[in-house]
Every structure is written in structure tokens, then in C-alpha cells.
Amino acid sequence: MNTIRFGGIASGIDTEKLVRDLMKVEREPVNNLKRKKQLEEWRRDSYREINALLYEFQKSLDALRFASSLNKKKVVSDNDGIVSVVAKGTPSLSNYSIKVNQLAQPAVPASAKFAVSSSIPDANTEIGSSFTFEIITDSGTKQIEVEATDTISKVIEKVNKSASGVKATYFNNQLVFTSETEGVFKVKVVDGDGSSLDMGPVGTERNSSSGEPGIPAIVEINGVTHTLSSNTFTYDGIEFNLKQISTTPLNVAVKADEDAIFETIKNFVDKYNELIKTIDAKISEPKYKGYEPLLDEEKEQLPEKTAEKLEKMAKSGILSRDPILYNALNSLRTALATKLDGADPAFDTLSEIGITGAPFGKNAYMEKGKLYIDEAKLRRAISENADKVIQLFSQYSPSKNYGETGLAQRLYNVLGNTIEELSAKAGSTSLPVDDSYIGKSIKNIDQSIKVWEDRLKQIEDRYWKKFTEMEKAMAKYQSQSTWFVNLLGGQQ
């Protein structure tokens, strides 16, 4: 039942405004809860944003932590004009001797061509006559019915769908039938007149050409002769493309793909630098005192740019000095700085292959652990000792010993632990239920806001009840005063 409210009828007081002003004070605990909730949501979203970056970087480490992924190979032919090569898998040898004794030549299939009448200028013009012809092969006979309204395109469609073993094409005003096998075939008109397509009247029979058999390629690979149906073939993870006959064997060498390895490592360094820059910016972001999240009604009362600026100031430093992120940065740096046990002493740290921290100087500390690459030194290390460079990143430790674990796997493990911590702290958008620490905090705040909203409704009703009673009393008093005045006036 709606409560009847009297707003200043007797007193002349702006009761509506007075109650509203009183409720502003009463609502402050709720407003503080809403601000707290907004801060928690900002913190949650910031954690999740960082977690997504960590996960993406962790996935990218697969290119480094598995030797099979990093140990990229390329194959090089002594003479690309005779034999060109491309790595398609993982070759088992480092060198292959190949001699081309004979190039393959494809078979020429049996075919028959028919000169189309000049009255049919293109493939979309109606033929104008009906007839039936057969395609006769060793595997059987297929009958094709041609209608006067058919076009050459329609005839081709019927032939190609007939499962006769013969395919039709149209070019330069000629209809061409070609066998899909090595066998010959016949085309015979059995009804009507097919002269418009150069097939003749009933009874006309046309034999296809005999075709020519294919010639195989003959090559010697490491002294073993192979007969092949094509000039392009794959052998032991290498695709060979034969181009000319050779009089002497040529060599195909399998080498480390130095450019690919370098680019993989460089890409890792770039992503690592970007990641630590982002994290460091979050934990060192300034926090401005006195700035709090704006409520919706506060935003409405401010110019848009002013509201955006104030909100940016309030959000700044939301993850300042965060212990999870601070420890993650330290762990990442330690993982890269700790030498690899069991490796060649000349290749057990990043600095020995040309990857170091900031150059020494008074401002080096400001780089926050950024990595720098000496490209010449790294390329030289890859060229001369690719296997040892790969080992530095991808060495596997059966006992999970930290010192014996490759740098990429160390980073992967650090990231995995940090991702778990952040997920426990802030949850994930991919999960249907948020049981994280911040998620529970937000739920508790929502419950508190609901309790307070119910309480404020009661407080507001109480204010209105008091003012209503006051208005009623004043109205009664005014009524009695009027009666008394009238009474006195009547006695005179």
C-alpha cells in the first residue's frame, strides 16, 4: 500500500528537498560501498588483463622450450638448376648425394576433338538439334542425350557427370573429350544428327587418339636407384624437384636454419621486453590520494572530459607495488640470469650468446631488466654452435632440477605459477562461476549494498512519516486557530 505523503502543505517547508538532503547524508555508507566495489572491479579487470598477457607469452615459449621446434633446418642444393630442394620434415642425414639419370614425362591421354559449327558461337548458345551419342570404353558404354535447348556447357556437364571415364572441355570453338585413364575410347551417334557438334548423323563413329604412355624419372640417391612417376617427390623429409639430367652426382646439405633460429630468439626477446615493461608500468604507476571512483550521479553533473580525467586519476595505481606481480618479475629475471647446469661453460648464460641487460651507465637501472641483443654475436653463436644455443633454451631435466632446466622452461614454469595465483585472486572470464578472492569480495559488497538499500528505504519512510505527522499537526493547529478567531469575531 502506497504511503500518503504531505509535503509542506501546512508548514510551507520544501519537504521533498529536505528529505532528499537528509538522505544524501544517510546514503554515504552505500556510496562508499559502491566506490569500494568499483575499485575491486578495476583491480579484478587489471589482474585479468595482465593474466591474459602472461598466458599469451607462455604459449609463445613453445617455440623455444622444445628443441624440435627451435632446431629448424634448411636444405641446400649444390645446383638449384638441376635439383631444387625444400625441407618438409626432419631429415635424418646431414648430406644426400643425388644423380638425375632421367626426367619424368607425363602420359598423354587418349582424346578426341570436335569442331563446333560456326552457328554456335559460344558455350552458352543453344545447339538447336536433338541427338544421342555413346561413349564406349573398355569399362563399358555410357549414353548421353542432347536436347535442342542444350548448350555446349550443358553437354559438357552431362559428359562429366556420366561416369564414363571421359571428361569434356571447350576451347577455341572445339569440344574436346579426354580419357581419365590410359585406355582409348569411341564416340558413336546412336540417334538423331550430331553434325552441329561435328559428331555426324546416326551411325557415325569416331575413335580417340591412342595417347602416349608416361616416362618415369630415374634417380640415384646415396647410390640407390629409384624409379618415380613424377619429377617432384619427397624423400626422408626433403621435397626434391628434378629439373635437368645430371652427369655427376650433386650434394644436398641439411643445415641449421640460422635465420629462422635467430628470428625465433629475437621474437622472444621482443615479447619478453614488452611483457616486463607492461608489468613494471602497473606496479610502479603513481597512486593519487583523494581521488575516488565517481558515482553515476556525480558523472552526470560533470563535463565528460572532466569525469574521464577524474576517473583516470582514481584508477591510477590500482596494482601499485602488487606483491604477486613484483615477485613474478623477480622470478622471470632470476630464471634468465641463472646459468644452465650441464651445458658447455661457454654457452650456459644468455650473455655468452649475445643477450644482455642494459649497457652499463648511470641510467641502466631505469631499464628494469630489459634485454638487449648483440646481433652479430648471436648470429655467430648460432652459425658455429646452433646445438648449444638451442640447448641453453630447451634443455630438459628429468628430475625437474631448476639449474638443469632450460631457460624457456624456467620461464614457462614461473608464468604458470603466476597465472594460477592471479586466477585465484581475480578469476577468469572463461569460467562460468567466479570463486576468486576478489569475486567473493564483490559478492559480499553487493549483499551489503542490498541490506543498506533496504535500511535506507526504512529511514526515508521514517523521515516522511515524521514530516507528515508534523504537517497534520500544523494543519490541525491552523484549523483550530481559525475557528477561535472566527468565534471571537462573532462575539463582537
Secondary structure, DSSP 4 states (H G I P E B T S, - for coil): -PPP---STTT---HHHHHHHHHHHHTHHHHHHHHHHHHHHHHHHHHHHHHHHHHHHHHHTHHHHSHHHH--EEEEES-TTTEEEEE-S--S-SEEEEEEEE--B--B--EEEEE--TT--STTSB----EEEEEEETTEEEEEEE-TT-BHHHHHHHHHTTTSSEEEEEETTEEEEEESSS---EEEEEEE--GGGT--STT-EEEPP--B--B-EEEEETTEEEEESSSEEEETTEEEEE-S--SS-EEEEEEE-HHHHHHHHHHHHHHHHHHHHHHHHHHT----TT--PPPHHHHHTS-HHHHHHHHHHHHTTTTTT-HHHHHHHHHHHHHHHS--TTS-GGGSSGGGGTEESSPSSTTGGGGTT--EE-HHHHHHHHHHHHHHHHHHHH---TT--TTTS-HHHHHHHHHHHHHHHHHHHH--TTSSS--SHHHHHHHHHHHHHHHHHHHHHHHHHHHHHHHHHHHHHHHHHHHHHHHHHHHHHHH-
